[in-house]
Amino acid sequence: MTEKPVPTVAETMLPEVVAAVDLGSNSFHMIVARISEGHMQVTDRLKEMVRLGEGLTDAKQLDPVVAERALACLERFGQRLRGFPPGSVRAVGTNTLRQLAPESDFLARAEAMLGHPIEVIAGREEARLIYLGVAHDLAAGTERRLVIDIGGGSTEIIVGIGFSPRVRESLSMGCVSMSRRHFADGRISARAMEKAELTGALEVRPVRAIFRRSGWKTAVGSSGTIKSIAAVVTAEGWCEDGISAAALQRLRAALIETGRISALSFKGLAEERKAVFAGGVAVLRSVFEALEIQHLHVSDYALREGVIYELIGRVQHEDIRERTVRTLCRHFMIDQEHGERVRATALLLSRQLATPWGVWESNLVLLLGWAARLHEIGVMVAHSQYQKHGAYLLRCADLAGFTRPEQMMLATLVLGHRRRFPSPELAALPQGLREVAPRLCVILRLAVLLHRGRSVVTKPNPTLSTDGDHLHLNFPDAWLAEHPLTRLELEEEAKRLAAAGILLSFG
């Protein structure tokens, strides 16, 4: 049998044309770009004001009318993306999709309309990708920059140098959520604006000192809200470039003087933006006040451009996820040599099941390898039930580069690498992972078991074959007879797997 090389993201060459889709709480965006020598040239942009956030109910479901509006938009996006190969489109969901109840079927329906997977990303991961996009729009340098992005349901604040974010936070306020809370009746009074700004100040307060001490020199804003505000203050003659604190104060006064959302008629203000404009101004004013910003430059790049550059980076062997795993290994003092031995065995077993089990797709191999290297991360907390401690750490930590489904998968694999087979936790993973996750878990369990003695001596490279859910692990002649402890552990493992409906035989 010809041995399959270990696949990587880089081996799946990035197509010449790629796309990024941003499913925000206010707008859905899509960009199509041509990639050449690590740089992108945008060839198409689509944007629709969906206002997904206004359809989020108290039960964390989507109002049917809003859901259908969003699905119709994604169907149109999907028509543009028809024919794009797997891996050439990356779609990310943000604040509203983060809040949806697990039992909601919206995400599955949305993927069907778009024709590509949708990744729901955590707030601080969203902040990292926003910064990456904005950084590529700016001249390179060593100056610390403050980046602000106001979305429909969240606001991201980041300080970084060059292409590296140093401090990043995601706050639970945006133009849609603030407008729904304080301007739902359509009136813009001084009292309503003051209460909205105080709400924003409370959100910023826990991180205010951190960002004030971060040493930033230049402030940059991205997103539709900030670009809309900049367009208004420029068109009205209140600021020549970007947004000044004085211009923002004049805009606030003008909003209150106008008094009603329906009466807004500022130059540069699009009709579709009016309903959430006052809420966006209140959010930006609260950030200006809290961080003592005097002037904000405006970038045309944001999350979706960051997603494209992240795709380019992964192909050029700059996968931020690998850096995150290395940092965790150092921080939690994991035995990295042992982890690498477990990883090598896990990949050997996975390679043998590539065809019958479908576990040799590049991202699955990466996740299996990272789980093998991190499977002992919980030992730092306590050795007793360390798999549970490890799963908790990976589930709750801020793992740069990982999507939420990837993070859940990693945590569940670590939870299931020993003792009880985690069938309920595996079944709770997102739909697209439920079939393959138990198979990866079995492979990791066997790899860990074969290295239980922590010997540096090379293992016998057993062969693993399968007939459905019946696995057979075959060792060289007499090897198991010479290693009775491994045989005993395999017998115990066979019992645990049998309880989960998986048959394991060995010899």
Protein Blocks (a to p, Z undefined) as FASTA:
>chain_A
ZZdddddfklmccdfbdcdddddfkbccddddddeehiacdfbdcdddfklmlmpcfkop
acfklmmmmmmmmmmmmmmmgoiaghiaccdddfklmmpcfklcklmmmmmmnopacddd
dfklmmmmmmmmmmmmpccdfbdcddddddfkbccddddehjbcfbdcdddbdfklmmmm
mmmnopacfklmmmmmmmmmmmmmmmmmmmmmnopabdcdedjklmmmmmmmmmnopafg
hjafklmmmmmmmmmmnopaklgccehiafklmmmmmmmmmmmmmmmmmnopabdcddfb
dfklmmmmmmmmmmnopafklmmmmmmmmmnopafklmmmmmmmmmmmmmmmmmmnopab
fklmmmmmmmmmmmmmmmmmomghplmmmmmmmmmmccehiafklmmmmmmmmmmmgcja
dfklmmmpcfklmmmmmmmmmmmmmmmmmmmnopabdcehiadddehjaccddddehklm
mmmmlmmmmmmmmmmmmmnopacddZZ
